[in-house]
């Protein structure tokens, strides 16, 4: 007996048509997701490097200048009197100058000889009393300008020159007695580093009736500072010079 199989009839093409729209929708979703994610960005170009930034600038205030505070005047020792001279003497200087006149008699004994003398008051001796000193000096004919106030470096100011005591109140210039009494006395000073003219700082005192000697005194009557002095004696058309050094001896 022959066996038979029966198959239920089915329309061709209906099942495939139903699944196609669903597949298209799925593909579309995948494409949209790929566009949003952009996986090719990381593969095609590296991420931009961060832009370096300059370090912060720290402003530094400039250092303030040092302010020098002067010392009190009492702590600074008073300077020795130098040139030029003050115009007005102090009461103490005036009194000292009067006391120094007690030594002028011994200087007058040298009148008539070329030389330079000094007179002052203490402390040369044990007591503050008038003193005098004198030395003969070489005479040189000059043209009016000083010749011995310049010094070479590292040379002694008083080397080779006659010396008398320094810090006198009066300086005597002795000359031969036949020198005209109206002669003019001028002078210059140097300490080896500085040079000064005595013009305008000293007054000339010529004792009446005593030829051959004249005196010079500072306007402030203060003691003369140490150093080398060149004195000129101008008489008529001639001018001679004597150079001595005022220095402390002994």
C-alpha positions as CSV (number, residue, x, y, z in Angstrom):
1,X,0.0,0.0,0.0
2,X,1.6,3.4,-1.0
3,X,2.3,6.0,1.7
4,X,1.6,9.7,1.0
5,X,2.7,13.0,2.7
6,X,0.6,16.0,2.4
7,X,2.0,19.5,2.9
8,X,-0.1,22.4,3.7
9,X,-0.1,25.0,1.0
10,X,1.9,28.2,1.6
11,X,2.3,31.4,-0.5
12,X,5.7,32.0,-2.0
13,X,7.4,35.3,-1.1
14,X,5.3,36.4,1.9
15,X,7.7,35.4,4.7
16,X,10.7,37.1,3.1
17,X,8.9,40.3,2.6
18,X,7.9,40.6,6.2
19,X,11.5,40.3,7.5
20,X,13.1,42.8,5.1
21,X,11.8,46.0,6.7
22,X,13.0,45.0,10.1
23,X,16.5,44.3,8.8
24,X,16.7,47.7,7.1
25,X,15.7,49.4,10.3
26,X,18.4,47.6,12.2
27,X,21.1,48.6,9.7
28,X,19.9,52.2,9.8
29,X,20.3,52.3,13.6
30,X,23.8,50.9,13.4
31,X,24.8,53.6,10.9
32,X,23.4,56.3,13.0
33,X,25.2,55.0,16.1
34,X,28.4,54.9,14.2
35,X,28.1,58.5,13.1
36,X,27.4,59.6,16.6
37,X,30.3,57.7,18.1
38,X,32.8,58.5,15.3
39,X,35.2,55.7,16.0
40,X,37.5,56.9,13.2
41,X,38.4,60.1,15.0
42,X,40.8,58.3,17.4
43,X,42.4,56.4,14.6
44,X,42.9,59.1,11.9
45,X,44.2,62.0,14.0
46,X,45.8,62.1,17.5
47,X,44.3,64.2,20.2
48,X,45.6,67.8,20.3
49,X,48.4,68.4,22.8
50,X,47.7,70.8,25.6
51,X,48.9,74.3,24.9
52,X,51.8,75.2,27.3
53,X,51.2,78.2,29.5
54,X,53.9,80.6,30.7
55,X,54.8,80.3,34.4
56,X,53.3,83.1,36.5
57,X,55.6,86.2,36.8
58,X,56.3,87.2,40.4
59,X,56.9,90.9,40.7
60,X,59.9,91.6,43.0
61,X,60.0,95.1,44.5
62,X,63.4,96.9,44.1
63,X,65.7,97.0,47.1
64,X,65.3,100.2,49.1
65,X,68.4,102.4,49.3
66,X,70.2,102.4,52.6
67,X,69.7,105.6,54.6
68,X,72.9,106.7,56.2
69,X,72.2,108.3,59.5
70,X,74.9,110.9,60.4
71,X,76.7,110.5,63.7
72,X,75.9,113.0,66.3
73,X,78.1,116.1,66.0
74,X,79.6,115.5,69.5
75,X,81.1,112.1,68.4
76,X,83.0,113.6,65.5
77,X,86.3,115.2,66.6
78,X,86.8,118.9,65.5
79,X,89.1,119.4,62.5
80,X,92.4,121.2,62.9
81,X,92.3,124.8,61.7
82,X,93.4,124.9,58.0
83,X,93.3,127.3,55.2
84,X,91.6,129.6,54.4
85,X,91.2,131.3,57.7
86,X,88.0,132.3,59.3
87,X,87.4,136.1,59.4
88,X,86.4,136.5,63.0
89,X,88.5,135.2,65.9
90,X,87.0,133.5,68.9
91,X,87.5,135.0,72.4
92,X,89.8,132.1,73.3
93,X,91.9,132.7,70.2
94,X,92.2,136.4,71.0
95,X,93.4,135.7,74.5
96,X,95.9,133.1,73.3
97,X,97.3,135.6,70.7
98,X,97.8,138.2,73.4
99,X,99.7,135.7,75.5
100,X,101.9,134.7,72.6
101,X,103.1,138.3,72.2
102,X,105.2,137.7,75.3
103,X,107.7,135.7,73.1
104,X,108.2,138.4,70.4
105,X,111.2,139.8,72.2
106,X,113.3,136.7,71.4
107,X,112.3,136.8,67.8
108,X,113.2,140.5,67.4
109,X,116.8,139.5,68.3
110,X,117.0,137.7,64.9
111,X,116.1,140.9,62.9
112,X,118.7,141.6,60.2
113,X,119.1,138.0,59.1
114,X,117.1,136.0,56.6
115,X,115.0,133.5,58.4
116,X,111.5,132.4,59.7
117,X,110.4,132.3,63.3
118,X,107.3,131.2,65.2
119,X,105.7,132.2,68.5
120,X,102.8,130.6,70.4
121,X,101.5,129.5,73.8
122,X,102.0,125.9,75.1
123,X,102.1,123.0,75.4
124,X,105.8,123.0,74.2
125,X,107.0,123.2,77.8
126,X,105.9,121.7,81.1
127,X,103.6,124.7,81.6
128,X,101.4,126.6,79.1
129,X,103.7,129.6,78.6
130,X,104.8,131.6,75.6
131,X,107.4,130.0,73.4
132,X,109.3,131.0,70.3
133,X,111.4,129.2,67.6
134,X,113.5,130.5,64.7
135,X,115.6,129.1,61.9
136,X,117.8,130.6,59.2
137,X,116.5,130.1,55.6
138,X,117.9,130.0,52.2
139,X,116.9,133.0,50.0
140,X,116.0,132.5,46.3
141,X,115.1,135.1,43.7
142,X,111.6,134.3,42.3
143,X,109.4,135.8,39.6
144,X,106.4,136.1,42.0
145,X,105.0,132.6,41.7
146,X,105.6,129.9,44.3
147,X,108.3,127.4,43.5
148,X,108.2,124.9,46.4
149,X,104.6,124.1,47.1
150,X,104.3,121.1,44.7
151,X,105.4,117.7,46.1
152,X,106.2,114.4,44.5
153,X,104.2,111.3,45.7
154,X,105.6,109.4,48.6
155,X,108.0,112.2,49.5
156,X,108.2,113.8,52.9
157,X,106.8,117.3,53.0
158,X,109.6,118.6,55.2
159,X,112.5,116.7,53.6
160,X,115.5,119.0,53.0
161,X,113.9,122.1,54.4
162,X,114.6,123.9,57.7
163,X,112.0,123.4,60.4
164,X,110.4,125.4,63.2
165,X,107.7,124.5,65.7
166,X,104.2,124.2,64.3
167,X,100.9,125.5,65.6
168,X,102.2,129.0,66.3
169,X,99.9,132.1,66.7
170,X,102.4,134.4,65.1
171,X,105.0,133.8,62.3
172,X,107.9,136.2,62.0
173,X,109.8,136.9,58.7
174,X,113.2,138.3,59.4
175,X,115.2,140.2,56.7
176,X,118.3,142.4,56.5
177,X,117.7,145.8,58.0
178,X,118.2,147.6,54.7
179,X,115.1,146.0,53.2
180,X,112.5,148.6,52.6
181,X,110.0,148.8,55.5
182,X,107.1,148.9,53.1
183,X,107.9,145.4,51.8
184,X,105.0,143.0,51.3
185,X,105.0,139.6,52.8
186,X,103.1,136.8,51.0
187,X,102.9,133.0,51.5
188,X,101.7,129.6,50.4
189,X,101.1,126.4,52.3
190,X,101.0,122.7,51.4
191,X,100.6,119.5,53.4
192,X,101.7,117.3,50.5
193,X,98.2,116.8,49.1
194,X,96.6,120.3,49.3
195,X,97.9,123.7,48.4
196,X,96.6,127.0,49.6
197,X,97.5,130.7,49.3
198,X,97.6,132.7,52.5
199,X,96.2,135.7,50.7
200,X,93.1,136.9,52.4
201,X,93.7,134.7,55.4
202,X,96.6,136.6,57.2
203,X,97.3,140.1,58.2
204,X,100.8,141.7,58.2
205,X,102.0,143.4,61.3
206,X,105.2,145.5,61.1
207,X,106.3,146.8,64.5
208,X,107.2,150.5,64.1
209,X,110.9,151.4,64.5
210,X,112.0,147.8,64.3
211,X,113.5,147.2,60.8
212,X,114.4,143.8,59.6
213,X,111.3,141.9,61.0
214,X,107.6,141.5,60.2
215,X,104.9,139.4,61.6
216,X,102.0,137.5,60.0
217,X,98.9,136.5,62.0
218,X,95.8,134.6,60.9
219,X,92.6,136.6,60.8
220,X,90.9,134.2,63.2
221,X,94.1,134.2,65.4
222,X,94.0,130.4,65.4
223,X,97.2,128.3,65.5
224,X,98.8,127.8,62.1
225,X,98.6,124.2,60.8
226,X,101.7,122.1,60.2
227,X,103.1,121.8,56.7
228,X,105.5,123.4,54.2
229,X,105.4,127.2,53.9
230,X,106.9,129.3,51.2
231,X,107.2,133.0,52.1
232,X,107.9,135.8,49.6
233,X,109.3,139.2,50.4
234,X,108.4,141.7,47.7
235,X,110.3,145.0,47.9
236,X,110.1,147.2,44.9
237,X,110.8,145.3,41.7
238,X,112.5,142.4,43.4
239,X,111.0,139.3,45.1
240,X,112.8,136.7,47.1
241,X,111.5,133.5,48.7
242,X,112.2,131.5,51.8
243,X,110.8,128.0,52.4
244,X,110.5,126.3,55.8
245,X,108.4,123.5,57.4
246,X,106.3,124.0,60.4
247,X,106.4,120.6,62.2
248,X,106.4,119.2,65.7
249,X,109.9,118.4,66.9
250,X,110.7,116.4,70.0
